[in-house]
Amino acid sequence: MTGESPYEKKKQPKKIEVLLDSLLHKLSGSTSQDITEILENWELIIGGPLSKLSSPTHIKNQILYIQVVDSGVAREVEWRKAETLKAANENTSKAKLQDMKIIIKQ
């Protein structure tokens, strides 16, 4: 026998990042790259003062979820919804966000 047997062939393991991206995309319709880009540009997207009082948590079905410290900040973020979505879409390569939901940190 000159060919390799199936037992001799070794499959190369997939990188964990690739597996996580694949799983995240199946579950939420986004990738870790999308939320990473938003996290890296959060101050630019939402503005300096609000960036310290809020943080993006995840993206699901083209909806950006944002956690805020209290209801006052939630109102301010809601008022800036259109400009925040526009800035987020401009600062990510693939995510095309349609909406955002605000969660008040408990």
C-alpha positions as CSV (number, residue, x, y, z in Angstrom):
1,M,0.0,0.0,0.0
2,T,1.4,3.3,-1.0
3,G,-1.5,5.6,-0.1
4,E,-2.1,7.0,3.3
5,S,-4.7,5.3,5.4
6,P,-7.4,7.5,7.0
7,Y,-5.8,6.8,10.3
8,E,-2.5,8.3,9.2
9,K,-4.0,11.6,8.0
10,K,-4.2,14.2,10.7
11,K,-6.8,16.8,10.5
12,Q,-5.6,20.2,11.6
13,P,-7.7,21.7,14.4
14,K,-9.7,24.8,13.7
15,K,-8.7,27.9,15.6
16,I,-11.0,28.7,18.5
17,E,-11.6,32.2,17.1
18,V,-13.0,30.7,13.8
19,L,-15.3,28.3,15.8
20,L,-16.6,31.1,18.1
21,D,-17.2,33.4,15.1
22,S,-19.1,30.6,13.4
23,L,-21.2,29.9,16.5
24,L,-21.9,33.6,17.2
25,H,-23.0,34.1,13.6
26,K,-25.4,31.2,13.8
27,L,-26.8,32.3,17.1
28,S,-27.0,36.1,16.6
29,G,-26.3,36.9,13.0
30,S,-23.1,38.8,13.8
31,T,-19.5,38.0,14.4
32,S,-17.1,38.8,17.2
33,Q,-15.3,41.1,14.8
34,D,-18.5,43.3,14.6
35,I,-18.8,43.8,18.4
36,T,-15.0,44.1,18.7
37,E,-15.0,47.0,16.2
38,I,-17.8,48.7,18.0
39,L,-16.0,48.3,21.4
40,E,-12.8,49.7,20.0
41,N,-14.6,52.7,18.6
42,W,-17.2,53.2,21.3
43,E,-15.9,56.6,22.5
44,L,-16.1,57.9,18.9
45,I,-19.5,56.3,18.3
46,I,-21.4,57.5,21.3
47,G,-19.2,60.4,22.5
48,G,-16.7,60.8,25.3
49,P,-18.9,61.4,28.4
50,L,-21.5,58.7,27.5
51,S,-18.8,56.2,26.6
52,K,-17.8,56.1,30.3
53,L,-21.5,55.5,31.4
54,S,-22.4,52.9,28.8
55,S,-21.0,49.9,26.9
56,P,-22.1,47.8,24.0
57,T,-22.7,44.2,25.1
58,H,-23.6,42.3,21.9
59,I,-25.4,42.4,18.5
60,K,-28.3,40.1,17.7
61,N,-30.3,40.2,14.5
62,Q,-28.9,43.6,13.5
63,I,-29.8,45.1,16.9
64,L,-27.0,46.6,19.1
65,Y,-27.5,46.0,22.8
66,I,-26.1,48.7,25.1
67,Q,-25.8,48.5,28.8
68,V,-26.1,51.8,30.8
69,V,-25.6,52.8,34.4
70,D,-29.0,54.4,35.1
71,S,-32.3,55.6,33.6
72,G,-31.0,59.1,32.9
73,V,-28.2,57.8,30.7
74,A,-30.7,55.4,29.1
75,R,-32.8,58.4,28.1
76,E,-29.8,60.3,26.7
77,V,-28.7,57.3,24.7
78,E,-32.2,56.8,23.4
79,W,-32.3,60.5,22.3
80,R,-29.1,60.0,20.3
81,K,-30.3,56.7,18.8
82,A,-30.2,57.8,15.1
83,E,-26.7,59.3,15.3
84,T,-25.4,56.4,17.4
85,L,-26.6,53.8,14.8
86,K,-25.2,55.9,12.0
87,A,-21.8,56.2,13.7
88,A,-21.7,52.5,14.6
89,N,-22.4,51.5,11.0
90,E,-19.8,53.9,9.8
91,N,-17.2,52.4,12.2
92,T,-17.7,48.7,11.4
93,S,-16.8,46.9,8.3
94,K,-19.7,44.5,8.1
95,A,-22.4,45.1,10.7
96,K,-25.4,47.0,9.4
97,L,-27.3,47.8,12.5
98,Q,-31.0,48.6,12.2
99,D,-31.9,49.2,15.9
100,M,-30.6,49.3,19.4
101,K,-31.9,48.2,22.8
102,I,-30.8,49.7,26.0
103,I,-30.4,47.7,29.2
104,I,-30.1,49.4,32.6
105,K,-27.3,47.7,34.7
106,Q,-28.7,46.2,37.9
